[in-house]
Amino acid sequence: MNRFRTRPGTRAALAALAILATAAVASGATTGSSAPSATLVVDRSFEIKTADPQRAFEPTAAIVDRGIYDTFFTYKGGDLAHPRPLLVQSWSASRDAKTFVFRLRRNVHFADGTPLTSADAVFSFNRLINLKGNPSFLLDGVTVSKRGKYAVVLHSKTPNAALPSILTNTSLGIVNSKLVRKHGGTSAAGGDKNDKAEKWLNSSASRGAGSGPYLLQRYSTTSQITLVPNPRYWGTRKAAFKTVVIRNMIAPTQLINIQRGKHEVAIDLSADQAQTIRGNKRLNVKTGPSTWIFWLFANNNSAISSITPNKQFQTAVRYALDYRSIVSVAGPGAIQAPGMIPSMFLGSLPRKEAIKQNLTRAKAALAASGAGSKTIQLEFPSDLTINGVPFASLAQRVQANLQAAGFHIELAGATVGTWLQKYRDGKMAFGLSLWGPDYPDPLDYLAFMPGELVGTRAGWPAGSDPAIEKLAAKARITTKAGARQTVYRQIQRRLNAVGPFFPLLQPTQVFVSTRDLKNAVFNAQYQVDVTQVAPR
Amino acid sequence: MSTIAFRIRARRRGGRLRPAWRQPLALAGSVIAVGWLVVAIFAPFIAPHDPLAQTFAPSQSPSGAHLFGTDELGRDVLSRVIYGSRVSVPVALLLVSLAALIGGLVGGLAGYFRGLVDGFSMRVVDLVFAFPPIILAMVVAAVLGRGLRNAALAIVVVAWPSYARVVRGLVLSVGDSEYVESARLLGSSARRTLFRDVLPNVAGPVLVLATLDLANAILLLSGLSFLGLGAQPPQAEWGSMVADGAQYFQWWWIGTFPGLAIFTAVLAFNFLGDSLRDLFDPQTSWGGGDGE
């Protein structure tokens, strides 16, 4: 016993040594380990319906799914012009741009340790196609097959030079085929009826479904979604945050939060709101043109409305709108949308070609339509604010414009969910809507053609306008930039003349982040790429 | 005899009614409430501009030209606040009257007939009371669909049970009194007894409750409109205007003035209700009974 007894002085020295040793170990733990400790907060006005990558199509879902699932290609920072390989090691395309071979990295595995192979990619792509959901059109006319364990062949019926850009979309994120099948998922035909994996993918139990640096921990379409690091992430750029919280916040609350926030990002501030925080030294305030286009549509389906398919009625609407006053609702920096393709994309219409208000023409067309005395409901998502533009304000401005031309318009606001469902079901007669690009290529905007995704929603089936459909067919196979620009402009001019859509405005994109973040930039595809953002 | 008669008259004139109304809160409440009623009735003559006209520069701060500023669409906020009173005040009056009528009838029948009628109606009342009013009103408004009419109906659904409960209690106590029993023994019908002997005795407390409820109704209606379930755009309604203002915090005047309108109206009806309660309360010095 005596051997362990020490003198008081020695004990004090030992105690001091122990404290120093502990401090050294602790400091080593802090500096030596890369375990993330910060929380990234992303404030966003939610419109998410699901986080199931092959079903999801909303921008909020892209933020979430970018963290959880890897795609063949991705973008760096805010660049949308150059898709960069992520899961793909190398790739080649046939001369006619119809057949693409993608060779996958061999070191990728899902969060449960299962290796990611071509079978998972084929399963994910076929699941997307057969679910017949909102993003299914991304692979329209594309057949998927595997060549060995690590090569995937995509064959497109028509030339599809935009395929690498398309493959950056989070809806084409690769899921763990074994796990998803086990939880009711299928990639077979009839998936729209038989696939039961959505609920599981929307829960924290779905850890292992993706190969991204983050895992889904908490999921709510109304309050917040939480991501935590994937401890078995295959890549070199590990999760930089202990937690990523994506919160549902209206723009005014985002404005307050960001000013006192730490590691925080606000995506939906308006240009007016951005003006108020420009001088704040803790914040990075960036503005630029948004890729969103806000538009109005009149359903062409006579079974939905007896008024809105009338071409005179549509002409009256087109020329009754005071576009300058509509644009003013979106604040400084917003511009009138001359066509459906945003100003920064190939094929966008020059601003001088934008429709101008012509009340005389509008009133004459309204009188000819015979709809002047009838009350028409204008439907809009009353709780949705995008780029700081509340749809409620936009709807009131549109109503005032139309009423000034003699229309009888009643506003019918609904929650985003209700509005979205009715719009997507093609049952909305007259409504406000918006379009954000799925990939930065004008090809995406052929969705507005008769019989295509949005065309169908507006009651415009295939065969409704052979002239525009002929142009669309030409656009699909045109590969040279100059020729593409010409044909897409022709399409939009025709769309502005006879289409059931009325492009309104292109708002300002404001992106605010606290200065304690690096790589926090706006990306139109992912809003903010949570895998690239890191604390300073 | 003449001395006693004189004293009773004196109490009625100077000792009973006047002091209650001389209270500062009662006076303030009356003035503000009457003020809002006047504003609501004469809105088209008072409002400087059309509340729906988007003709001015948007988001102007309060100035001589626009005392309450303009909103994000260039509408005059003062005119909208004035026209907003045409929704909040009359709708609140209407729906409180309706709730008092339905609740009073149910409570009266329950208290008078007792037994099965009482048991059944009071269980229904318990059922409604089990839910927080705003939640129940939101559910009803959401089921019926958005709009002012449905929001008002939703508020009636949540408001009537308090009247039923109060009236039932009063009818039970009044029903046991000797003069009611003697009236019934003399052959009065149930309807006659209820309306001639019982009703006058329950009217006072119901009036107090209704006045206090007016404040609740204005608040609830504004709350539903704030949540998008009540008045729909572009109608000027205080709750939806506050919701608009919440979208534009940087332009404080858009939400503040309609918020103040709600605040003053609610406060006024609360003051009025309190004063009425004091008036009918025998325990207060200016109330009835043995106060003096």
Interface residues (C-beta under 8 A of the other chain):
Chain A: I250 A251 P252 L255 I256 D272 Q273 T276 S325 S328 V329 S382 D383 T385 P390 A392 S393 A395 Q396 R397 Q399 A400 L411 A412 G413 A414 T415
Chain B: L52 Q54 P58 S59 E72 L73 R146 G228 Q232 P233 P234 D244 A246 Q247 Y248 F249 Q250
